[in-house]
């Protein structure tokens, strides 16, 4: 016969087990929610089997492949399938990179047309891409996902071509490459104006004055390390200065037009030597 005390202890144990279980459930539910919610703040452009993540700063594409001889043993079939998948992923990665907007007037595809040297460089970057994910399936096929950084080596060969078109007089090269910093100097709220991301966005006033000319050296050098951080999260960073885009401009809708009053705020901040020194620009998009 079970005593009242034993029954009470048993009841407390069951109750404690229940609440511990609920705590673990709520914890993992919140973790799962956060992991799902986090990508929603990232600005990602998808095209075909690839995507450009403008927040995390990379280009990614997938490819699938099968061994030429399905009757071959696993020792031969698996590597052959992965080689075929990687080859297709490289082609898809190049196609995806071609759609990247360098500035509001040029995509990488525009710059690569009739430029065999640039085309060869781009193909070389794809061959040197990193494997982000790979899988061998039960049907003897493989899938490989490749990734390259959006900034660094890629921006170092395409952005100077745009700056040359703009007759930039500033030196621009590998010597300007520095470690990416978390400092956000300027936040441009571009929600609601239909703006699109680009490696080298323009920031202009209502009367057409190029604001970035005021900090050209930092602006151009910063492109190499990922000058701009694109996000959907308006609360991601307060920044040193925050302005609002009143409309988007340029063929690619990547130039940001701000009010003259906001331009004065930036000009005033430029008097501080630390403003935009090794800092980046955060652009908030829809």
Phi, psi and omega in degrees: 000128182278128181285164178298321181295317179297320180296321180294317178297317180297319180295318179295321180297316179296319180296317180295319178299319180299312183289325175297318178297319179296322178298315178297320180298314180295321180300309183288332175295318179294320178298314180298320179297315181297319180295326178284324185284329184302312180298339181294339178274350182274145179259109186237131173255126181251139178211121181059235179259021181229173177205154175245117178263103185281346178273310180279342175080052176209161174246137186220145176206153182244157176213151179241151180206158179228153178292146180296333179236102183289346179275354179291157179291165183300329181297325179268322188291316185297308178300323180295320179294319179293322177297317179295319180294319179294321179299317179290322178297322177298317179295318179292327178294319178295317178299319180294317180299327182297335181275353182294130179278118179279308169223187186291345183252346187224134166262170176299325178298319178300317183287330184277343179298131179059024178232089185294327180296313180295320179299318178295319178297317181295317178298323177296321178298320181295320179295330180267014182290158180267148177279116178272331180196149174207152185209136174253126189260167183293340180269017178070019173255162181232153173231134181232135176247124182250155184215140172229150177293142178288328181246170183100237184300320182294309181295334182291336180259336183263323183294318179302331179293323177290317180296326177295322177296328180273007179058043178291133180265357183277143175294144183213116181190190185298334181296339181276352184288123179229170180297142178295135181249156179272356182293128176251112181275321186225133174246125177248114178277103184249026178287142174083005181245001178074024181287151179239153182283153176206156177298321185234077180286150175264145175236114186232159175274175179299329180266011172094001180289131180280110183294322184296342177299333183290333176230048185305314185298314178293323182297310184288318178295326182292337180300323183296326183263002182096070184303317188253139172247115179263137181210162172261351185270108183290344181258012186297323181203142177283324181072167177282324178224137179235128179230170182240130175282132181266341173192167176257152182223171180086160181303324181269004181057034182253353175273140183249123180261125180243165181288159178297326179295318178291327177298322178295326176298318179293316180300321178294321180292332181294342176290340174275124186296338182276344182294126180066009175278109185058031177244167181239173179252132174256128180243122182264121180244167177291000000 
